Amino acid sequence: MIVPAVHRFRRTSPPPAAEATEKTFRYALRQLAGGVSIVTAGAEDVRTGVTATTVSPLCAEPPTLLVCINRSSPCYAALARFGAFAVNVLSADQREYAERFASSSSLHQQERFRDGRWLALPSGANCLSDSIAVFGCDVEERIERHTHAIVIGRVRCVLAGGASGALVHWRGGYDQVGWSDDEVARAIGLFPRLGAN
């Protein structure tokens, strides 16, 4: 009987904890993967939006979620003024929207809405109707802390597609989780079942 060799790998000790400064905090945050959404607010000529990775469900009864938005963002001013916003969860093939609505984008707010299938929700906020999910929210509470604000939104309506993988942000870049229906179909075609002639 042959006994496989057991290889022992020397464990390296973890790096020492660093003081939480803006630089070390931002570096550590890069390790936190997050779904990518566009938060939109306002209507018609004053509609605006921003790419966000800080969207979290708060509770299901009643349906509530929270987003964190920079207080200097035009989107924050619009949602405070109109009292409503939409969270558009992006699919893996909607990276261009994430880049278009990023705070670093040079596009004027109205130019960001130029392409895409935009739909006005009952609240007036515009949503990207072919997102994998949309949450139409009323502002329930705003908690301002430092440069950002936590916005608690009472979800009034939802749209859910789900025919694609989700766009995620990790270590400063975009990736995807899951496959679209087309990708699954292609994979099945490329890899026939075992035993098939």
C-alpha positions as CSV (number, residue, x, y, z in Angstrom):
1,M,0.0,0.0,0.0
2,I,1.4,3.4,-1.0
3,V,0.9,6.1,1.5
4,P,0.8,9.6,0.0
5,A,3.4,12.0,1.4
6,V,2.0,14.6,3.7
7,H,3.4,18.0,2.9
8,R,3.5,20.5,5.7
9,F,3.4,24.1,4.9
10,R,4.8,26.6,7.3
11,R,2.1,29.1,8.3
12,T,3.1,32.7,8.1
13,S,2.1,34.9,10.9
14,P,-0.5,37.5,10.1
15,P,0.6,41.1,9.6
16,P,0.5,43.3,12.6
17,A,-2.6,45.4,13.0
18,A,-2.2,48.9,11.6
19,E,-3.6,52.1,13.0
20,A,-6.9,53.0,11.3
21,T,-6.1,56.0,9.1
22,E,-7.8,57.1,5.9
23,K,-5.2,55.3,3.9
24,T,-5.2,52.0,5.8
25,F,-9.0,52.1,6.1
26,R,-9.4,52.5,2.3
27,Y,-7.0,49.7,1.6
28,A,-8.8,47.3,3.9
29,L,-12.2,48.3,2.4
30,R,-10.9,47.1,-1.0
31,Q,-11.1,43.6,0.3
32,L,-14.8,44.0,1.0
33,A,-16.7,42.8,-2.2
34,G,-20.0,44.5,-2.8
35,G,-22.9,44.5,-5.2
36,V,-23.0,47.6,-7.5
37,S,-26.1,49.8,-7.7
38,I,-27.0,53.2,-9.1
39,V,-29.0,55.3,-6.7
40,T,-31.2,57.8,-8.6
41,A,-33.3,60.7,-7.4
42,G,-35.1,63.7,-8.8
43,A,-37.2,63.9,-11.9
44,E,-37.1,65.3,-15.5
45,D,-34.5,68.1,-15.7
46,V,-33.2,67.7,-12.1
47,R,-32.8,63.9,-12.1
48,T,-29.5,62.7,-10.8
49,G,-27.7,59.5,-9.8
50,V,-24.6,58.0,-8.3
51,T,-22.9,54.6,-8.3
52,A,-23.1,53.0,-4.9
53,T,-21.7,49.8,-3.3
54,T,-23.1,50.6,0.1
55,V,-26.7,49.4,-0.2
56,S,-28.0,47.0,2.5
57,P,-31.4,45.5,3.4
58,L,-32.5,46.7,6.8
59,C,-35.6,44.6,7.4
60,A,-38.4,42.9,5.5
61,E,-41.3,43.9,7.6
62,P,-41.8,46.6,6.6
63,P,-39.5,46.4,3.5
64,T,-36.7,48.8,4.2
65,L,-33.1,49.3,3.1
66,L,-30.3,51.8,3.6
67,V,-27.8,53.5,1.4
68,C,-24.8,55.6,2.3
69,I,-24.2,58.6,0.1
70,N,-21.7,61.4,0.2
71,R,-23.4,64.6,1.5
72,S,-21.8,66.7,-1.2
73,S,-23.3,64.6,-4.0
74,P,-26.0,66.1,-6.2
75,C,-27.9,62.9,-5.7
76,Y,-28.1,63.4,-1.9
77,A,-29.4,66.9,-2.4
78,A,-32.1,65.6,-4.8
79,L,-33.3,62.8,-2.6
80,A,-33.4,65.2,0.4
81,R,-35.5,67.6,-1.8
82,F,-37.8,65.1,-3.4
83,G,-38.1,62.6,-0.5
84,A,-37.8,59.6,-2.8
85,F,-35.1,57.6,-4.6
86,A,-34.5,54.4,-6.5
87,V,-31.9,51.7,-6.1
88,N,-31.0,50.1,-9.4
89,V,-29.0,46.8,-8.9
90,L,-26.7,46.4,-11.9
91,S,-26.3,43.2,-13.8
92,A,-22.8,41.9,-14.9
93,D,-23.3,43.4,-18.4
94,Q,-24.1,46.9,-17.1
95,R,-20.7,48.0,-16.1
96,E,-20.9,51.0,-18.4
97,Y,-23.7,52.4,-16.2
98,A,-21.5,51.9,-13.1
99,E,-18.7,53.9,-14.7
100,R,-21.1,56.5,-16.1
101,F,-22.6,57.3,-12.7
102,A,-19.4,57.0,-10.7
103,S,-18.4,60.1,-8.8
104,S,-15.3,60.3,-10.9
105,S,-17.3,60.6,-14.2
106,S,-16.9,63.8,-16.1
107,L,-20.4,63.4,-17.6
108,H,-23.1,66.0,-16.7
109,Q,-25.9,64.5,-14.6
110,Q,-28.4,64.6,-17.5
111,E,-25.9,63.0,-19.9
112,R,-25.7,60.0,-17.6
113,F,-29.3,59.2,-18.4
114,R,-28.8,59.5,-22.2
115,D,-28.9,55.8,-22.9
116,G,-30.8,52.9,-21.3
117,R,-34.5,52.1,-20.7
118,W,-35.5,54.6,-18.0
119,L,-38.9,54.4,-16.3
120,A,-40.5,56.9,-13.9
121,L,-41.7,55.3,-10.7
122,P,-44.8,56.5,-8.9
123,S,-42.6,58.5,-6.6
124,G,-41.1,60.4,-9.6
125,A,-37.6,58.8,-9.3
126,N,-36.3,57.3,-12.5
127,C,-35.2,53.7,-12.6
128,L,-33.1,51.7,-15.1
129,S,-35.9,49.2,-15.9
130,D,-33.6,46.5,-17.2
131,S,-31.6,46.3,-14.0
132,I,-31.7,42.9,-12.3
133,A,-33.6,44.5,-9.4
134,V,-35.1,48.0,-8.7
135,F,-36.2,49.2,-5.3
136,G,-38.4,52.4,-5.3
137,C,-38.1,54.0,-1.9
138,D,-39.5,56.9,0.1
139,V,-36.9,58.6,2.4
140,E,-37.8,57.5,5.9
141,E,-34.8,59.0,7.7
142,R,-31.5,60.7,7.0
143,I,-28.6,60.3,9.5
144,E,-25.7,62.6,8.7
145,R,-22.3,61.6,9.9
146,H,-19.0,63.2,8.8
147,T,-18.8,63.3,5.0
148,H,-21.7,60.9,4.3
149,A,-25.3,60.2,5.2
150,I,-27.1,57.0,6.0
151,V,-30.4,57.2,4.1
152,I,-33.1,54.8,5.3
153,G,-35.6,54.1,2.6
154,R,-39.1,52.6,2.9
155,V,-39.4,50.3,-0.2
156,R,-42.7,51.1,-1.9
157,C,-42.3,49.1,-5.2
158,V,-39.9,46.6,-6.7
159,L,-38.9,45.3,-10.1
160,A,-37.0,42.1,-10.4
161,G,-35.5,40.5,-13.5
162,G,-32.7,38.1,-12.5
163,A,-31.8,36.8,-16.0
164,S,-28.2,37.8,-15.6
165,G,-25.3,37.6,-13.1
166,A,-24.7,40.5,-10.8
167,L,-22.0,43.1,-11.1
168,V,-19.7,43.3,-8.1
169,H,-16.9,45.6,-7.1
170,W,-13.7,44.2,-5.4
171,R,-10.2,45.5,-5.0
172,G,-10.9,48.5,-7.2
173,G,-12.3,46.6,-10.1
174,Y,-15.5,45.1,-11.4
175,D,-16.3,41.4,-11.7
176,Q,-19.5,39.3,-11.8
177,V,-21.2,36.7,-9.6
178,G,-23.5,34.2,-11.4
179,W,-24.2,33.6,-15.0
180,S,-26.8,35.0,-17.4
181,D,-29.3,32.7,-19.1
182,D,-27.3,33.0,-22.4
183,E,-24.0,32.1,-20.7
184,V,-25.6,29.0,-19.1
185,A,-27.1,28.0,-22.5
186,R,-23.7,28.4,-24.2
187,A,-21.9,26.5,-21.4
188,I,-24.4,23.6,-21.8
189,G,-23.8,23.6,-25.5
190,L,-20.0,23.6,-25.1
191,F,-20.0,20.8,-22.5
192,P,-22.3,17.9,-23.5
193,R,-23.6,15.5,-20.9
194,L,-21.4,12.6,-19.9
195,G,-22.2,9.5,-21.8
196,A,-23.7,11.3,-24.8
197,N,-22.6,10.2,-28.2
